[in-house]
């Protein structure tokens, strides 16, 4: 039991520390105020914590949840789509509703997860690429903070990979405190949930809501199911998707973007290191859920740190955290030689950051990649 609790606490701290800055930066990119960003992070912590407690108790398996990190990366790149946070919240609500529908209507879920792997992977890579080059830019623009941060990440990436990103974040926080003054670390006001009236803008729903749904399903839920299967757990899709979708809807009203199955941190809790008995590992996810509820109290401080930081530093920390995801998405998108041109087209359009008719580049990347794939495959027999 003790090892399970420790595994759950470590998983929660790792998940929170490695991506909270990206989440807040994403909210700010689509028009959230500091208070709204803190509310959104607090809502995500509450939703993640509650789902990590409720479903494992009900199913007696270590199914765990997290906020959508690829979704947060999408928000960072979606500044051209909207600067009205209410419109972004409308897109979040649509995303949550689609996740619920995918759970209740299996055919719809299969349709979304059947998006060709090269296209889905290339779209995710295009979203992540501008973020993952930020450590390079930061090392030039803010060397006093960025270089020690990258060095800390490099050392821990070799010696204790699980703690590499949290260590980089800790170094960044110290640098920010030195740069902005120690008063930034004195922000201790308890976060509060702020209701954000949703605005349902069709262009934002298409340009942000649909890509958010796709990256959450393809980039988090599908790998999450796969991770659980490797540890011998056959996770029922319906309760997982309906629960995470409902939690996403609830958190969206207060600024949260999306909740999904955990993937990387799930391995910490579902593996034998958590507990030799597979039937008792679910206690680790309950411990993670309680930890997320506790960590949520620090949402106000987290928002203050991000607000005081040079934006490039926050993006650079996120870039270090997402390097593994970038490698995985690029590798997966280029596996099939026949699909490489379509995949690269998707990547380039998505990474460009363009917005056409108010619709962001992630959507257009899917469209262009899909059309290229159909066109090139249609020509293949006669070539």
Backbone torsions as a table, in degrees:
resi	resn	phi	psi	omega
1	UNK	NA	-43.0	-178.8
2	UNK	-59.1	-45.9	-179.5
3	UNK	-63.1	-36.0	178.8
4	UNK	-65.2	-42.6	179.4
5	UNK	-63.4	-44.8	178.6
6	UNK	-60.5	-43.2	179.2
7	UNK	-60.8	-41.8	179.7
8	UNK	-66.0	-42.2	179.1
9	UNK	-64.3	-44.1	179.2
10	UNK	-62.1	-43.0	-179.6
11	UNK	-61.4	-43.0	-179.3
12	UNK	-66.8	-44.8	180.0
13	UNK	-63.1	-42.7	179.2
14	UNK	-62.3	-47.0	-179.6
15	UNK	-62.9	-42.4	-178.9
16	UNK	-69.1	-51.7	-173.7
17	UNK	-65.8	-30.8	-175.1
18	UNK	-80.9	-13.2	-174.0
19	UNK	-142.1	-1.2	-177.6
20	UNK	-62.3	-35.6	-179.4
21	UNK	-65.7	-38.8	177.5
22	UNK	-63.7	-41.4	-179.8
23	UNK	-60.9	-48.7	-178.9
24	UNK	-65.9	-40.5	176.9
25	UNK	-62.0	-37.4	177.9
26	UNK	-64.1	-44.7	178.2
27	UNK	-61.6	-43.5	179.8
28	UNK	-62.6	-35.5	-178.1
29	UNK	-64.5	-28.2	-179.7
30	UNK	-105.6	25.2	167.0
31	UNK	99.7	7.8	-179.0
32	UNK	-74.2	142.2	171.1
33	UNK	-76.2	171.4	178.4
34	UNK	-58.6	-43.2	-179.2
35	UNK	-65.9	-39.7	179.0
36	UNK	-67.9	-37.4	177.5
37	UNK	-64.7	-42.9	177.6
38	UNK	-63.7	-40.2	177.3
39	UNK	-62.3	-42.7	179.5
40	UNK	-62.2	-43.2	178.6
41	UNK	-65.7	-41.4	178.7
42	UNK	-62.1	-43.4	179.4
43	UNK	-62.9	-40.0	178.2
44	UNK	-65.1	-41.0	177.9
45	UNK	-62.3	-43.6	179.0
46	UNK	-63.9	-46.1	-178.6
47	UNK	-64.6	-42.5	178.7
48	UNK	-64.6	-45.3	-179.2
49	UNK	-61.7	-46.6	-178.2
50	UNK	-64.1	-43.5	-179.7
51	UNK	-67.8	-35.6	178.6
52	UNK	-68.5	-21.8	177.9
53	UNK	-90.0	-47.7	-170.9
54	UNK	-68.9	-51.6	-172.5
55	UNK	-70.1	-42.0	176.2
56	UNK	-60.3	-36.9	177.1
57	UNK	-64.7	-39.5	-178.9
58	UNK	-72.1	-40.2	-174.4
59	UNK	-96.4	-16.9	-177.9
60	UNK	59.4	35.0	172.6
61	UNK	-134.6	153.9	-174.3
62	UNK	-79.8	53.5	177.3
63	UNK	-77.4	129.6	-174.7
64	UNK	-129.4	159.1	-175.0
65	UNK	-127.3	162.6	178.1
66	UNK	-155.7	166.0	172.2
67	UNK	-77.4	159.5	-176.0
68	UNK	-76.4	103.5	177.6
69	UNK	-68.3	-44.9	173.7
70	UNK	-59.3	-33.6	177.0
71	UNK	-64.7	-39.9	176.7
72	UNK	-64.4	-39.4	176.3
73	UNK	-62.5	-38.1	176.5
74	UNK	-60.5	-40.9	179.9
75	UNK	-62.3	-40.0	179.5
76	UNK	-58.8	-36.5	-178.2
77	UNK	-89.1	2.3	-172.8
78	UNK	-103.6	17.4	-178.1
79	UNK	-58.9	-31.4	-179.5
80	UNK	-75.6	-15.0	-178.0
81	UNK	-79.0	-44.0	178.7
82	UNK	-159.7	151.1	170.7
83	UNK	-119.9	12.2	175.4
84	UNK	-101.9	111.4	-177.0
85	UNK	-65.3	-30.1	176.7
86	UNK	-61.4	-37.9	177.3
87	UNK	-68.3	-37.6	176.0
88	UNK	-63.5	-40.3	178.3
89	UNK	-63.0	-38.4	174.9
90	UNK	-58.8	-40.7	176.7
91	UNK	-66.1	-37.7	177.6
92	UNK	-61.5	-41.4	-179.9
93	UNK	-63.7	-41.5	178.0
94	UNK	-63.2	-42.2	177.5
95	UNK	-58.8	-47.9	179.3
96	UNK	-60.9	-41.7	178.7
97	UNK	-63.3	-39.5	179.0
98	UNK	-66.0	-34.7	177.0
99	UNK	-65.7	-41.4	176.6
100	UNK	-61.4	-44.9	179.3
101	UNK	-61.1	-40.1	179.0
102	UNK	-61.9	-31.4	177.4
103	UNK	-76.6	-37.4	-178.2
104	UNK	-81.9	-26.6	-176.6
105	UNK	-121.6	89.3	-174.2
106	UNK	-54.3	-34.6	-178.5
107	UNK	-62.7	-37.4	178.6
108	UNK	-67.8	-42.4	177.1
109	UNK	-60.3	-41.5	178.6
110	UNK	-66.3	-35.4	179.4
111	UNK	-62.6	-45.2	-178.8
112	UNK	-67.1	-43.9	-178.4
113	UNK	-75.0	-8.2	177.4
114	UNK	-91.8	2.6	171.1
115	UNK	-53.8	128.1	-175.7
116	UNK	-48.4	132.4	-177.2
117	UNK	-54.0	-41.2	179.3
118	UNK	-61.2	-36.7	-178.2
119	UNK	-73.8	-46.7	179.7
120	UNK	-62.8	-43.5	179.8
121	UNK	-65.1	-40.2	-179.5
122	UNK	-68.7	-36.7	176.9
123	UNK	-63.6	-44.6	178.5
124	UNK	-63.2	-40.7	178.2
125	UNK	-62.2	-39.7	178.5
126	UNK	-65.4	-33.7	176.5
127	UNK	-69.3	-40.9	-174.3
128	UNK	-78.8	-29.0	-171.5
129	UNK	-56.1	-50.6	-179.3
130	UNK	-61.2	-29.2	179.1
131	UNK	-75.3	-39.1	-175.7
132	UNK	-74.3	-15.9	174.7
133	UNK	-88.8	-4.6	-178.6
134	UNK	-61.5	-36.8	177.6
135	UNK	-57.8	-34.4	178.0
136	UNK	-67.1	-47.8	179.7
137	UNK	-63.4	-41.3	-178.6
138	UNK	-64.2	-35.6	180.0
139	UNK	-63.1	-24.3	177.8
140	UNK	-90.3	-42.6	-174.2
141	UNK	-81.7	-36.1	-178.1
142	UNK	-133.6	62.3	-172.7
143	UNK	-61.9	-31.4	-176.3
144	UNK	-63.2	-31.7	178.2
145	UNK	-97.5	-44.4	-170.4
146	UNK	-68.2	-43.0	-176.0
147	UNK	-65.5	-48.4	174.4
148	UNK	-59.4	-36.6	179.5
149	UNK	-62.9	-46.6	179.9
150	UNK	-66.4	-39.3	178.5
151	UNK	-63.2	-41.5	177.1
152	UNK	-61.4	-41.9	178.1
153	UNK	-62.9	-43.2	-179.5
154	UNK	-61.6	-45.2	-178.9
155	UNK	-62.9	-48.3	-178.1
156	UNK	-72.0	-28.6	178.1
157	UNK	-61.3	-26.9	177.4
158	UNK	-90.3	-41.3	-172.5
159	UNK	-89.5	-38.1	-178.1
160	UNK	-150.7	76.1	-171.8
161	UNK	-52.5	-33.9	-177.7
162	UNK	-61.0	-27.8	-175.5
163	UNK	-104.2	6.8	-175.6
164	UNK	-63.3	-48.8	-178.1
165	UNK	-70.9	-45.4	175.0
166	UNK	-56.4	-36.9	178.4
167	UNK	-65.7	-42.5	177.7
168	UNK	-61.8	-39.4	178.5
169	UNK	-65.1	-40.3	179.3
170	UNK	-62.9	-42.8	177.9
171	UNK	-63.4	-41.1	179.1
172	UNK	-63.1	-42.2	179.8
173	UNK	-61.8	-41.8	177.5
174	UNK	-61.3	-44.5	178.6
175	UNK	-63.0	-40.6	179.1
176	UNK	-64.6	-41.0	179.6
177	UNK	-63.2	-37.9	177.9
178	UNK	-68.2	-40.7	-177.5
179	UNK	-71.0	-45.6	-174.0
180	UNK	-95.6	-11.0	-176.7
181	UNK	100.1	150.1	-175.4
182	UNK	-66.6	-12.6	-178.7
183	UNK	-62.0	-23.9	-179.6
184	UNK	-63.7	-30.2	-179.3
185	UNK	-83.6	-2.5	179.4
186	UNK	-92.9	0.2	179.3
187	UNK	-70.9	103.1	-174.1
188	UNK	-122.4	10.6	180.0
189	UNK	-61.5	132.9	179.5
190	UNK	-63.9	135.4	-179.9
191	UNK	-68.5	154.8	177.5
192	UNK	-130.4	150.9	177.3
193	UNK	-81.1	125.4	178.6
194	UNK	-112.9	120.2	178.4
195	UNK	-67.5	130.9	178.8
196	UNK	-114.1	110.5	-179.9
197	UNK	-60.6	122.5	-177.6
198	UNK	-74.4	146.4	173.5
199	UNK	-121.0	124.1	-177.5
200	UNK	-97.2	87.4	179.9
201	UNK	-94.1	116.9	-176.4
202	UNK	-53.4	-40.9	-178.8
203	UNK	-64.7	-40.4	-180.0
204	UNK	-71.0	-36.2	177.1
205	UNK	-62.8	-43.6	179.3
206	UNK	-71.6	-42.4	-174.5
207	UNK	-81.9	-21.5	-177.9
208	UNK	-123.9	-48.4	-175.9
209	UNK	-62.9	-47.9	-179.1
210	UNK	-67.1	-47.8	175.3
211	UNK	-59.9	-35.5	177.5
212	UNK	-62.3	-41.7	177.2
213	UNK	-63.8	-43.5	-178.1
214	UNK	-65.7	-47.1	-177.9
215	UNK	-69.7	-30.9	177.7
216	UNK	-68.8	-41.4	178.9
217	UNK	-71.9	-52.8	-174.2
218	UNK	-76.5	-34.9	-174.7
219	UNK	-91.4	-16.6	-177.0
220	UNK	-128.8	-53.9	-174.5
221	UNK	-66.7	-46.1	-179.9
222	UNK	-62.5	-49.1	174.9
223	UNK	-61.3	-32.5	179.0
224	UNK	-63.0	-44.7	176.1
225	UNK	-62.2	-40.0	-178.8
226	UNK	-65.0	-41.8	179.0
227	UNK	-61.9	-44.2	180.0
228	UNK	-63.3	-36.8	179.9
229	UNK	-66.2	-36.1	-179.9
230	UNK	-64.7	-23.2	177.4
231	UNK	-97.7	10.4	173.5
232	UNK	88.8	15.3	-179.1
233	UNK	-106.9	122.9	177.0
234	UNK	-94.8	94.8	-174.0
235	UNK	-82.0	125.1	178.0
236	UNK	-69.8	123.5	-175.0
237	UNK	-64.4	-39.0	-171.8
238	UNK	-59.2	-56.5	-178.4
239	UNK	-63.1	-33.1	-179.5
240	UNK	-66.5	-49.6	-177.1
241	UNK	-70.1	-40.9	179.6
242	UNK	-65.3	-42.2	179.9
243	UNK	-65.4	-47.5	-178.7
244	UNK	-67.8	-36.1	177.5
245	UNK	-66.0	-42.8	178.2
246	UNK	-64.8	-39.4	177.3
247	UNK	-65.4	-36.4	177.5
248	UNK	-64.4	-42.0	179.1
249	UNK	-63.2	-46.3	-178.6
250	UNK	-61.6	-43.8	-178.2
251	UNK	-72.2	-27.1	-177.5
252	UNK	-61.6	-35.4	-179.9
253	UNK	-62.3	-17.7	180.0
254	UNK	-116.3	15.4	173.0
255	UNK	105.9	-6.1	179.6
256	UNK	-74.9	148.3	-174.3
257	UNK	-96.3	-52.5	-178.7
258	UNK	-166.2	143.9	175.4
259	UNK	-114.2	142.2	-179.1
260	UNK	-150.7	176.6	174.4
261	UNK	-61.4	138.4	173.1
262	UNK	-74.4	150.7	178.9
263	UNK	-119.2	-67.4	-177.1
264	UNK	-66.0	-51.3	-179.0
265	UNK	-69.4	-21.3	177.3
266	UNK	-61.6	-34.2	-179.2
267	UNK	-64.7	-29.9	178.7
268	UNK	-66.1	-39.0	-173.9
269	UNK	-91.1	-28.4	-176.3
270	UNK	-93.1	-7.3	-177.4
271	UNK	-86.4	170.1	-177.7
272	UNK	-65.0	-21.7	178.0
273	UNK	-64.7	-26.3	179.2
274	UNK	-70.5	-46.4	179.6
275	UNK	-165.4	133.4	179.4
276	UNK	-61.7	-26.2	-179.5
277	UNK	-93.1	111.3	-178.7
278	UNK	-58.5	-24.6	-177.6
279	UNK	-77.1	-9.0	-177.7
280	UNK	-114.0	2.9	-176.9
281	UNK	-72.3	-14.8	-179.4
282	UNK	-63.6	-21.8	178.5
283	UNK	-65.7	-25.3	177.8
284	UNK	-65.4	-40.7	-179.0
285	UNK	-71.0	-31.8	174.9
286	UNK	-64.5	-42.1	176.8
287	UNK	-61.9	-39.0	176.9
288	UNK	-63.5	-40.4	178.8
289	UNK	-61.2	-45.3	177.4
290	UNK	-62.4	-39.3	-180.0
291	UNK	-63.8	-40.0	178.3
292	UNK	-63.4	-37.4	177.9
293	UNK	-63.3	-39.0	178.3
294	UNK	-69.0	-44.8	-178.9
295	UNK	-63.0	-29.5	179.7
296	UNK	-59.1	-26.8	179.0
297	UNK	-62.9	-25.6	179.5
298	UNK	-87.9	10.9	-177.6
299	UNK	-62.1	-36.9	179.0
300	UNK	-65.2	-43.3	177.3
301	UNK	-64.0	-41.2	179.1
302	UNK	-60.2	-42.7	179.4
303	UNK	-65.6	-37.1	179.1
304	UNK	-65.5	-40.0	178.8
305	UNK	-63.1	-46.0	-179.3
306	UNK	-64.4	-40.3	-179.3
307	UNK	-64.0	-37.0	-177.4
308	UNK	-79.2	-14.8	-174.8
309	UNK	-84.8	147.1	166.5
310	UNK	-57.6	129.9	-174.8
311	UNK	-52.7	-35.0	-176.8
312	UNK	-65.0	-29.0	179.3
313	UNK	-68.5	-43.8	179.1
314	UNK	-63.1	-43.8	178.6
315	UNK	-64.6	-35.3	179.8
316	UNK	-66.2	-41.2	176.0
317	UNK	-60.4	-44.3	178.1
318	UNK	-61.9	-38.7	179.2
319	UNK	-61.5	-40.2	176.9
320	UNK	-64.1	-40.0	-179.5
321	UNK	-67.0	-28.0	-172.6
322	UNK	-100.9	2.6	-179.3
323	UNK	-58.2	-43.4	179.2
324	UNK	-61.4	-41.9	178.4
325	UNK	-65.5	-36.1	177.7
326	UNK	-64.5	-45.0	179.3
327	UNK	-60.3	-45.7	-179.0
328	UNK	-62.4	-44.3	-177.2
329	UNK	-69.3	-39.0	178.3
330	UNK	-67.4	-44.5	179.7
331	UNK	-59.9	-46.5	-179.8
332	UNK	-64.9	-36.0	-177.1
333	UNK	-72.6	-22.8	-175.8
334	UNK	-106.7	9.7	-178.0
335	UNK	-63.5	-42.2	-176.2
336	UNK	-92.7	115.7	-179.2
337	UNK	-56.1	-36.5	-176.6
338	UNK	-68.8	-17.8	-176.4
339	UNK	-107.0	3.3	-171.4
340	UNK	-66.8	-38.5	179.5
341	UNK	-64.1	-44.0	178.2
342	UNK	-63.9	-39.6	-179.7
343	UNK	-65.8	-44.9	178.9
344	UNK	-64.3	-36.9	177.3
345	UNK	-62.2	-44.7	177.2
346	UNK	-59.8	-46.1	-179.4
347	UNK	-59.3	-48.5	-175.8
348	UNK	-64.7	-43.9	-179.7
349	UNK	-65.4	-43.4	-179.5
350	UNK	-65.3	-45.0	-178.1
351	UNK	-68.5	-19.3	-177.8
352	UNK	-66.0	-27.7	-179.1
353	UNK	75.5	14.8	-178.3
354	UNK	-68.9	158.1	171.8
355	UNK	-133.4	122.8	179.1
356	UNK	-117.7	125.8	-177.7
357	UNK	57.0	32.7	179.3
358	UNK	78.0	3.8	-178.1
359	UNK	-104.4	130.5	-171.7
360	UNK	-73.6	171.8	-171.5
361	UNK	-69.3	-26.5	-179.4
362	UNK	-61.4	-42.2	178.6
363	UNK	-64.9	-45.7	-178.3
364	UNK	-67.5	-30.6	174.5
365	UNK	-61.5	-43.0	176.7
366	UNK	-62.3	-43.6	-178.3
367	UNK	-63.8	-50.9	-178.0
368	UNK	-63.3	-44.7	179.9
369	UNK	-62.8	-41.5	178.7
370	UNK	-64.0	-43.9	179.0
371	UNK	-64.4	-41.8	178.7
372	UNK	-62.7	-41.5	-179.2
373	UNK	-63.5	-45.1	179.1
374	UNK	-63.8	-44.3	-177.7
375	UNK	-64.5	-47.9	-177.1
376	UNK	-69.4	-36.5	177.7
377	UNK	-71.7	-32.1	177.8
378	UNK	-67.6	-32.7	-178.6
379	UNK	-83.0	-19.3	-171.6
380	UNK	-55.6	-44.7	-176.6
381	UNK	-62.1	-30.8	-176.6
382	UNK	-91.6	-5.5	-177.1
383	UNK	-83.7	NA	NA
